[in-house]
Amino acid sequence: MDLFEKTIGTEHIFEGQIIKVRKDTVELPNGGTSTREIVEHPGGVAVVALDEEDNVYVVRQYRHPFEAIIMEIPAGKLDHHKEDPFGCCVRELKEETGLSANKFDYLGAFMLSPGFCREYIHIYLARELTAGDACLDPDEFLEVEKIPLSRLTDMIMNNEIEDAKTVMGILKTNELLRREQLK
């Protein structure tokens, strides 16, 4: 069976500073039609900053959609769809934590919620860290702390960390380190 849906119409609903929303009318594989609500987002990056003692730098910040303070790895949005994710990674790591790194590993990208959102998040592992001064955006308030990688893994497995990019970044970091030890 052909699963592809052909877009036969688009209505632009909203254009904000971060997202755009549209409603597509699609032709279904069986010939029927339906609508799909799509959130367009330029994408983002997330960084697992790992020091020599296997501590990871995380940030705590208030996330209004959940009305909660969330612990997560440093992250930020791409300024536009064509921005280089690696450049954004270096910028966000410095802005949020003051850290710079001599070694980066690309851990891949993932679709955040492909049922309605076109956002990809690129994840990097940063090592050989150097401390510096953070330079937060004027509307950005967060706290930085170091937590052992093993503790973060336990927190993920105990459902204490729910942020998808943090879960993905920490688990991918663990697997990369395991594979490096096997070499």
Phi, psi and omega in degrees: 000138175280120183266354185294139175251127181267127176284125180245356177190150179223133175240121178278122187263315189206142173226111180251192180286332184247319185236162169234146179235135177224161175239119179260141168261129184237150171267125183280162179303333181270006179095345177286179178233159177205174176244151178229124175269126186237131172258120176264132182221142182292347181098179182201183178228158173219147187229125170268106180265108187249124179270181185293340179263016181062035170263146179246136176276123178237163177238149173245128177209155179286132177242106188301320180304331180255358181048050184209158173271124186247137172267130182206164174285155179305141184201166176191166181269150172293143180292333178200168185301333184262002179295141178292120181301324181296317177299320177295321179300310180299316180298311183294322178299314180294313182301313188276328186240344186082000183274149166233162184224149176266345183224130177232140172239131177277122182263359177110180179233156177218154177278126185290311180206080191293354177289336181211351188235137181265024182275129169252142172241127177265133182245136178234150169255124179251129180228175183055062188277148174233132182280150176203198181262133175288156177220077184294152172296155183302332181257019184247126180229121181206164175242138180254139174213160176257134178226137178302140179305318181296323178292318178299320178298316177299319180297322177295312182293336177266010179060030175273342175243122184246351182291121188300316182294328178288315177302310182298315182297316181291315181294321177292324176297314178304316182291320177298316179296321177299315179294324178294324179291333180284342182287000000 
